[in-house]
Amino acid sequence: MSLPARDHDRTPAGTSAPAGDTSPAGTSAHAGAPAPTGTPAPSAPAGSSPAPAGTPAPGQDRSPADRPRPAGLVPTAEGLRDAAARRGAPGRNAVVMTMGALHEGHATLIRAARARVGEDGFVVVTVFVNPLQFGAGEDLDRYPRTLDADLELALGAGASVVFAPSVEEVYPGGEPQVRVTAGPMGERLEGASRPGHFDGMLTVVAKLLHLTAPDLALFGQKDAQQLALIRRMVRDLNFPVEVVGVETVREEDGLALSSRNRYLSAGERRTALALSRALFAGRERLAAQEALRARADALPNGRDRAGNRAEALSRLGEARAAADAHAVAQAAECAGAGAVRAAARAVLDEAAKAEPPLTLDYLALVDPADFTEVADDHDGEAVLAVAARVGSTRLIDNIPLRFGPPSPESPTLGATK
């Protein structure tokens, strides 16, 4: 969900990094958006008096209880039900879940939700900083709260209401004793670096799905593992909701949009472009090998007998055609997931020699159903995913791929019920 990605923001010296990320897959803050996670509060002028206890830090909103509630803001589940009942329209309901500090990436999700449900639909944007997703050493208290700006952006992008409940509203009995577990899938890749994180994420997503009762729930594809786990939970536990993945948004140079991009120096940003270049190299390698496979299949007598065809052409003196037939048959047989991985890794290996260097966390080509590595002869959907550090900034990115020709039975990466 635009719930938290697992990438950690880089923070200036002397500050502690909040956990997670507020951005949906492939998004980041644009100019004029709230400051991203990890931005230090300005220091007070010399000789000034300290702020009274409980005063929000600069750039931080007061809690809803401390100020009049603006139109469009709903802090309770009862109020959300009342707002839905008052709309008096038969349109469908959609939800976009966030942890706040909204930016253009979230606006993309909200606009997509509005487009899906139409003018008569009801679009709920949730803003909730979920304590279950913060592990040891991750500073929940420093997570940015920018509710006024969040409300303005959400309503401007097409939200009907912003549901911003308190921790007590979401967990009225205190820390929940019964939770949703992500299982083995939640322990791989991103889950390996933050044990228990995906359990907390799924628990709050389940609760928010119950509280908002949507027909559609939209999440960013940049957080591919999170999206896959939500889809799995919805399917395994029979939630009556359609999960819609929204395509990753990229900057002009290909870097996936993320609030943490602004922490990169000019040199670090140049190195960081290797993440998207590696993914694109893998995609291009797959496109080339699929084209070769199609050519091989189109040869007379089929791919298995392409050599015989080449020999016949050679006897006729058509040497160039024979060489082409041999090349097509050989390349098509050597294609596969391994070639895609190798093409992507070559780009990342070069970036590891750059200054500053890229430090790879993982490169994985996985089945989107369970995030296990696919075999070299894999046919069907796959996700090519990468995580790496440049300086002290950790970045993630991924692209969906398709091995082999599409079939009517193939699952789509965009939506599932």
C-alpha positions in Angstrom: 0.0 0.0 0.0 1.3 3.3 -0.2 1.9 2.0 3.2 5.5 1.8 3.7 8.1 0.5 1.4 11.0 -1.2 3.0 13.6 1.2 1.7 15.1 3.3 4.5 15.7 7.0 4.0 19.1 8.5 4.3 19.1 10.8 7.3 21.6 13.7 8.1 24.1 13.1 10.8 22.7 13.1 14.3 19.1 12.1 13.3 17.5 8.8 13.5 15.8 7.2 10.5 12.1 6.5 10.7 11.0 3.2 9.5 9.6 2.4 6.1 8.4 4.7 3.4 5.2 6.5 2.8 5.4 6.3 -0.9 3.5 4.0 -3.2 5.5 1.9 -5.6 7.6 4.1 -7.7 6.8 7.6 -6.4 8.5 10.4 -4.6 7.9 13.9 -3.4 7.9 16.6 -6.0 8.8 20.2 -5.4 6.5 21.8 -2.9 5.5 18.5 -1.3 6.1 17.8 2.4 9.7 17.2 3.5 10.5 13.5 3.3 11.2 11.2 6.2 14.5 11.9 7.9 14.5 15.7 7.3 15.7 17.3 10.6 13.7 20.0 12.2 15.2 23.5 12.1 17.0 24.5 15.2 15.6 27.3 17.3 17.3 30.7 17.1 19.9 31.5 19.7 18.4 32.7 23.0 14.8 31.6 22.1 12.7 29.8 24.6 12.1 26.2 24.2 8.7 25.2 22.9 6.2 24.1 25.5 5.9 20.3 26.0 3.6 18.7 23.5 4.2 21.4 20.8 4.6 19.8 17.4 8.0 20.1 15.8 8.3 22.5 12.9 6.7 21.0 9.8 4.6 18.7 11.9 0.9 19.0 12.3 -1.0 18.9 15.6 -3.1 15.8 16.1 -6.7 16.0 15.0 -7.8 16.3 18.6 -5.7 19.4 19.1 -7.5 21.6 16.5 -10.8 22.0 14.7 -11.4 19.2 12.2 -11.4 20.5 8.6 -14.0 19.4 6.1 -13.2 16.1 4.6 -11.2 14.8 7.5 -12.8 11.8 9.3 -11.0 10.5 12.5 -13.3 7.7 13.5 -14.8 4.5 12.0 -18.2 5.7 13.0 -17.7 9.0 11.2 -16.5 7.2 8.1 -19.6 5.1 8.1 -21.7 8.2 8.4 -19.9 9.9 5.6 -20.4 6.9 3.3 -24.1 6.8 4.2 -24.6 10.5 3.6 -23.3 10.4 0.1 -26.5 8.8 -1.1 -25.0 7.5 -4.4 -24.9 3.9 -5.6 -21.3 4.2 -7.0 -18.5 1.8 -6.0 -16.0 2.4 -3.1 -12.2 2.6 -3.4 -9.5 3.0 -0.8 -5.9 4.2 -1.0 -3.9 3.4 2.1 -1.0 5.6 3.2 1.1 6.5 6.2 0.8 10.2 5.4 3.4 12.7 4.2 1.6 12.5 0.9 3.2 13.5 -2.4 2.6 13.3 -6.2 2.9 9.5 -6.2 0.0 9.2 -3.8 -1.9 11.7 -5.9 -1.4 9.3 -8.8 -3.0 6.5 -6.8 -5.9 8.7 -5.7 -6.6 9.9 -9.3 -6.5 6.3 -10.5 -9.0 5.3 -7.8 -11.3 8.2 -8.8 -11.1 7.1 -12.4 -12.0 3.6 -11.6 -15.1 4.4 -9.5 -16.3 7.4 -11.4 -17.9 10.6 -10.2 -20.5 8.8 -8.2 -18.0 6.6 -6.4 -16.6 7.0 -2.9 -12.8 7.3 -2.6 -11.3 7.0 0.9 -7.7 7.9 1.6 -6.4 6.5 4.9 -3.6 8.2 6.8 -2.3 6.1 9.6 1.2 5.6 10.9 1.0 1.9 11.9 3.1 1.1 15.0 3.1 -2.6 14.2 5.4 -1.9 11.2 8.2 -0.3 13.3 10.8 -2.6 14.6 13.6 -2.2 17.2 15.7 0.9 16.5 13.1 2.4 14.1 11.9 5.7 15.5 8.1 5.8 15.4 7.9 9.2 17.1 10.0 10.9 14.4 7.8 9.7 11.5 6.6 12.8 9.7 3.0 13.9 10.4 1.8 16.5 7.8 -2.0 16.0 8.0 -3.0 19.5 6.8 -1.0 19.1 3.6 -2.1 15.5 3.2 -5.7 16.5 3.4 -5.3 19.2 0.8 -3.4 16.9 -1.6 -5.8 14.0 -1.2 -9.0 16.1 -1.7 -7.5 17.9 -4.6 -6.6 14.6 -6.3 -10.2 13.3 -6.0 -10.6 11.8 -2.5 -14.1 11.9 -1.0 -12.7 11.8 2.6 -9.5 11.3 4.4 -9.7 8.7 7.2 -7.1 9.6 9.7 -7.7 7.5 12.8 -5.8 7.4 16.0 -3.9 4.4 17.2 -6.6 3.8 19.8 -9.2 3.9 17.1 -7.5 1.2 15.1 -6.3 -0.9 18.0 -8.9 -0.2 20.7 -7.8 -3.1 22.9 -4.1 -2.1 22.7 -1.5 -4.0 20.8 -3.5 -6.8 19.0 -2.9 -10.3 20.2 -4.2 -11.9 17.0 -2.4 -10.8 13.8 -2.1 -11.7 10.2 1.1 -13.5 9.4 2.9 -13.1 6.1 4.4 -16.6 6.3 7.5 -17.7 4.4 6.8 -15.2 1.6 7.2 -12.4 4.1 10.6 -13.6 5.1 12.2 -13.2 1.7 14.0 -10.3 0.1 12.6 -7.1 1.8 11.2 -9.2 4.7 14.7 -10.6 5.5 15.9 -7.1 6.4 12.9 -6.2 8.6 11.6 -9.3 10.5 8.0 -9.0 11.3 7.4 -5.9 9.2 5.1 -7.6 6.7 3.1 -9.2 9.5 2.3 -5.7 10.9 1.6 -4.4 7.4 -0.9 -7.2 6.6 -2.6 -6.8 10.0 -3.3 -3.1 9.5 -4.3 -3.6 5.8 -6.8 -6.3 6.9 -8.2 -3.9 9.6 -8.5 -1.0 7.2 -10.2 -3.2 4.5 -12.8 -4.1 7.2 -13.2 -0.5 8.3 -13.4 1.1 4.8 -15.3 -1.8 3.1 -14.1 -1.0 -0.4 -14.9 -2.6 -3.7 -11.4 -1.7 -4.9 -8.1 -1.2 -3.1 -5.2 0.5 -5.0 -1.5 0.0 -4.2 1.7 0.9 -6.0 3.6 -1.7 -8.0 7.0 -0.3 -6.9 6.4 -2.0 -3.5 6.0 -5.3 -5.4 6.5 -7.7 -2.5 4.0 -5.8 -0.4 1.5 -5.8 -3.2 2.0 -9.5 -3.8 1.5 -10.3 -0.1 -1.7 -8.2 0.0 -3.0 -10.0 -3.0 -2.2 -13.3 -1.4 -4.0 -12.4 1.8 -7.0 -11.2 -0.1 -7.2 -14.5 -2.0 -6.3 -16.8 0.8 -8.7 -15.2 3.3 -11.5 -14.5 0.9 -11.7 -10.7 1.2 -14.4 -9.4 -1.1 -12.2 -6.7 -2.7 -10.4 -6.2 -6.0 -6.7 -5.3 -5.5 -5.4 -3.0 -8.2 -1.7 -2.4 -8.8 -0.8 1.0 -10.2 2.3 1.2 -12.4 5.5 2.6 -11.1 6.0 6.3 -11.8 9.5 7.3 -12.9 11.5 10.5 -13.3 12.6 11.5 -16.8 16.0 9.8 -16.4 14.3 6.5 -15.4 14.8 6.6 -11.6 11.8 5.4 -9.8 10.1 8.3 -8.0 10.8 8.2 -4.3 11.0 10.8 -1.5 14.4 9.5 -0.7 15.8 10.5 -4.1 16.3 14.0 -2.8 18.9 12.7 -0.3 21.2 11.7 -3.2 24.0 13.9 -4.1 24.6 14.6 -7.8 27.2 11.8 -7.9 25.1 9.4 -5.9 22.2 10.0 -8.2 24.3 9.2 -11.3 25.2 5.9 -9.6 21.6 5.2 -8.5 20.5 5.3 -12.1 22.1 1.8 -12.4 19.0 0.3 -10.7 16.6 1.2 -13.4 19.2 0.7 -16.1 19.8 -2.9 -14.8 16.0 -3.6 -14.9 15.7 -2.2 -18.4 18.7 -4.2 -19.6 17.0 -7.4 -18.3 13.7 -6.4 -20.0 15.5 -5.7 -23.3 17.3 -9.0 -23.1 14.0 -10.8 -22.6 12.4 -8.9 -25.5 15.3 -9.9 -27.8 15.2 -13.5 -26.8 11.4 -13.7 -27.2 11.8 -12.2 -30.7 14.4 -14.8 -31.5 12.1 -17.5 -30.2 9.2 -16.2 -32.4 11.5 -16.2 -35.5 12.7 -19.7 -34.8 9.2 -21.0 -34.4 8.3 -19.3 -37.7 11.0 -21.0 -39.7 9.8 -23.8 -42.1 9.7 -27.1 -40.3 9.7 -25.4 -36.9 12.5 -24.5 -34.6 13.5 -28.2 -33.9 14.4 -28.7 -37.5 15.9 -25.2 -38.1 19.3 -26.8 -38.6 18.0 -29.0 -41.5 16.5 -25.9 -43.1 19.9 -24.2 -42.8 21.7 -27.1 -44.4 19.2 -27.0 -47.3 19.7 -23.3 -47.7 23.5 -23.8 -47.7 23.3 -26.3 -50.4 21.5 -23.7 -52.5 24.3 -21.3 -51.8 22.2 -19.1 -49.5 25.0 -18.7 -46.9 23.6 -15.6 -45.2 20.2 -17.2 -44.8 21.8 -20.3 -43.4 23.8 -18.4 -40.9 20.8 -16.5 -39.8 18.8 -19.7 -39.3 21.6 -21.2 -37.2 21.9 -18.1 -35.1 18.2 -17.9 -34.5 17.9 -21.5 -33.5 20.9 -21.4 -31.2 20.0 -18.1 -29.5 16.4 -19.2 -29.0 17.6 -22.4 -27.3 20.1 -20.4 -25.0 17.5 -17.9 -23.9 15.9 -17.9 -20.5 15.7 -16.4 -17.0 19.4 -16.8 -16.5 20.1 -14.6 -19.5 17.8 -11.9 -18.1 19.5 -12.0 -14.7 23.0 -11.8 -16.3 22.1 -8.8 -18.4 20.8 -6.9 -15.3 23.7 -8.0 -13.1 26.3 -6.8 -15.7 24.9 -3.2 -15.2 25.0 -3.5 -11.4 28.6 -4.9 -11.5 29.7 -1.9 -13.4 28.0 0.5 -10.9 29.8 -1.3 -8.1 33.0 0.2 -9.5 31.6 3.7 -9.8 32.5 6.6 -7.5 30.5 6.6 -5.4 29.8 2.9 -5.7 26.6 1.0 -5.6 26.3 -1.7 -3.0 23.9 -4.4 -4.1 21.5 -5.9 -1.5 19.8 -8.3 -3.9 18.9 -8.8 -7.6 16.0 -11.3 -7.9 13.8 -12.7 -10.7 10.8 -14.0 -8.9 7.4 -15.5 -9.4 4.9 -12.7 -8.3 2.7 -15.4 -6.7 5.1 -16.2 -3.9 8.4 -14.3 -4.6 10.5 -17.4 -5.1 13.2 -17.4 -7.8 12.0 -18.6 -11.2 13.8 -21.4 -13.0 15.8 -20.8 -16.2 13.0 -22.4 -18.3 10.3 -20.3 -16.6 7.2 -19.4 -18.7 4.8 -16.9 -17.4 4.7 -13.8 -15.3 7.8 -12.7 -13.3 9.1 -9.7 -11.4 12.7 -8.5 -11.7 13.5 -6.8 -8.4 16.6 -5.0 -7.1 17.6 -3.3 -3.8 20.9 -1.5 -3.3 22.5 1.3 -1.3 24.2 4.3 -2.7 26.0 6.2 0.0 23.6 5.8 3.0 20.4 5.8 0.9 18.7 2.4 0.3 16.7 2.2 -2.9 14.4 -0.5 -4.3 12.9 -0.9 -7.8 11.3 -3.6 -9.9 9.6 -4.2 -13.3 7.1 -6.9 -14.3 8.1 -9.3 -17.1 6.4 -11.9 -19.1 8.3 -15.0 -20.4 6.7 -16.7 -23.4 3.5 -15.8 -25.2 0.6 -14.5 -23.2 -2.3 -16.8 -22.6 -5.9 -16.2 -21.5 -5.2 -18.1 -18.3 -2.2 -16.0 -17.3 -2.7 -13.8 -14.2 -2.3 -10.1 -14.7 0.0 -8.0 -12.6 -2.6 -5.2 -12.5 -5.5 -6.6 -10.6 -6.7 -9.6 -8.8 -9.8 -10.6 -6.8 
